[in-house]
Amino acid sequence: MARPRTPLLSRERIITAALRLVDAEGLDALSTRRLATELSVSGPSLYNHFGTKDELLDAVVDSVMGEVDLSMFTPGAPWPEALRAWARSYRAALAAHPNVVPVLAQGPGRRPNALRLADAVFGCLVESGWPRGQATRIGALMRYFVTGSALASFAAGFPEDAGLYDAADYPHLGEAHRLAEHRGAIDEGAFETGLEALLDGLALRFERTAEGARRAGGDR
């Protein structure tokens, strides 16, 4: 029998199928047996490409990080604009694959795309004049903010039962039963409000940092 023109399996095909499974059913659904069934192959054949389930999961998570746009981090790009565009792209990737967010929240580990992301953010901040220590903390802050915004929907957490919000107990939640109906607009608006507040606060800190450096230089 002639060999097929393309291999039955490749890392890319396995990652795509695994991510599709996680997107549809969550992280607990990912197993070697289930994935082999989805791909119509034998379980042991997967180990030719991934030695362990954890290695496969790392590759799946990193493929999501590969969806985040980093093109805004060009030499000389204003750091607030770069962070704004990056944060929006980052959140869009997580919103498309919310089931991987708990794993992403643990940090980049050895994942190449995640490390490239961290490198791009840190490099932009340092090249813009942020001290390295502060740049590290800002990178962490932005990651906490974006991943936190993608963990769950605030608006969807309020049941659409008007009777639940008795005015005697919750005098300010008379319209809370309508929040879930507008979850997209509320969650997106909350993200944008938080993002702009963060960037505004960082801009003020940057000015103070630059002023402190100028004064220190003048005192010498």
N, C-alpha and C positions, 0 to 999 in steps of 0.2 A: 504493500500500500504506500502510495506517495505521501510524503510529509505535507501537512498543511502549509500554505504559504505564510501564514502568520502563526505564531505560537498560541496555544490554547490559553495560556496564562502569561501575564506580565505584571510587574509591580503596579503599573498605572491602572490596569483593569481591575486588579484586586482592590486597590485603594478606592476606586470609583464605586465598586459594588459595596464595599464596606461602609463608605460614607452614605450611600443611598439607604442602606439598612439602618444605620444609626439615625439618620434624619427621620426615617419613617417610624422607627420603633424604640429608639433610645439606645444608650450605651449598653444596657444589660442584654440587648438582643444580639450583640456582636459576639459570635463564637466561631471557632474553626469549623465546627460541624455545620452550623447554619450558613456560613459564608460559602463553604464548599457546595452546599445544596443550591444556593443562589447562582453559583457559577457553573453548576453541572460538572463538577470535577470531584476527584477524591480528596479527602481531607489532607493526607500527607503531602499532596502536591503543592499545597500552599507553603509548606515549610521550605521549599526550594527558594522562596522569595523572602519570607519573613520567619525568623527563628522562633519567635514567641508572639503571643497575642499582644503583649505590651509594645513590642516593636511595631506591630501592625497598627495599633492604636496611635502610637506616636506619628506614624506616617499619615494616617487619616487626619489627625488634628493639624499636622503641618500643612496638609494640602489646603485646609481652610485658610491658614495663614498666607498661603500663596495667592489667595484671592484678594488680599489687601493691597491697594494701590500705594506704591512708594515713590511714584514719579515726581511728587511734589517736593521731594527733598533734593533739590538741585543746589549747586554752589551759589551762595548769595541770596537764596530765597528767604524772605522774611519769616522768622520762626513762628509768629502767631498764625499766619496764613497757612503755612505748611502743617502745623499741628491741627488746625481746624479741618483742612481737607483730609488729612490722614485719619483723624478720629471718626469722621463721617464714613469713610471707606471701611475702617476697622469695624465699626458698629454694623454696617450693612452686611459684611461677611458673617459676623456672629448672628445677626438676625436671620440670615438665610440658613444657618446651621445651629440653632440654639442648644441642641443636645450635646454639643461638644464643649460648650462654655465652661462647665465645671472642670474639665481637664485643662483647658487653656488657662484657667485662673491660677494654676499651680506654677506657671512660669515657663520660659522657653525650653528649659532642659537642653537636649542635644539636637533640637529640631532646626534644620538649616533656615527655613523660611522665617521662623520665629526669631532666630538670632539675627537674621538680616534686618528684620523689622526693628529690633532693639538697637542695632548698630546705626540704622538710619536716623532714628529719633534722637539718640544720644549725640551722634555726630552733628546733626543740625543745630542742636542746642549749644554745644560747645563751640562750634564754628561761629555761632551768632554772638558769642561773648558770655554765655552763662558759665560760671565756675563748674568744674566737673562734678563736685559733690551735689550741687543744686540740680544739675542736669540729670543726674541719676535719680534724684528724688522726684523730679518732674516727670520723668519717664514712667516711674512706678505709679505716680498719682494718676497720670492719664490712663494707664492700663487698668487701674482699679476702677476708675470712672466708667470707661467704656465697657469693660466686662460686667460691671455691676448693672449697667443700664440694659444689658442683654440677657441677664439671668432670668428675668420674669417680667410680666406686665403689671405695673402698679394698678392701672385702671381695671384690668380683668380680675383683680383680687377682691373687688366689691360685688357681691351678689346682686342680681337684678330683681331684688325683692324689696319693694318699697316699704312693706310692713316691717322689715327688719330694723329700720332706722327710726325707731320711736323717738319723737322729739324730746320726750322726758329724759331719755338716756343719752341721746346724741343730738343736741340742739342745733349743731352746725352741719349735719349730714343729711339734710332733707332731700338733696338731689343726688346723693351718692349712688342710688340704684341706676342712674343713667350713665355712670362713668364707663362701664364695660362696653356700652354701645358705641362709645367714642374712643375706644382704647388706642387706636392708631394715632389719632391726632394728639391725644393727651400724652402718650408715651414719647412720641416724636418731639412734641413741644417741650416736655420736661428735659429730654436729652439736649435739645438746642439751648434751652435756658441755662442748664448746668454748664454746657460747653462754653458759652459766652461768658458766664460768670467766672469760670476758671481762667479763661484767657485774659479777661480784664484784670483779675487779681494778679496773675503772673506778670502782666505788663507793668503794673505798679511796682511789683517786687523787682523786676528787671531794672526799672528806672532807679530804684533805691540802691540796688547792687552796683550799677554803673556809677552813680553819684558817690558812693562810698569808695569805689576804686579811684575815682578822680581825686577825691580829697586825700586819700592815702598817698597818691602819687605826688600831690602838691606839697605834702608835708615833708617829703624827703629832701 
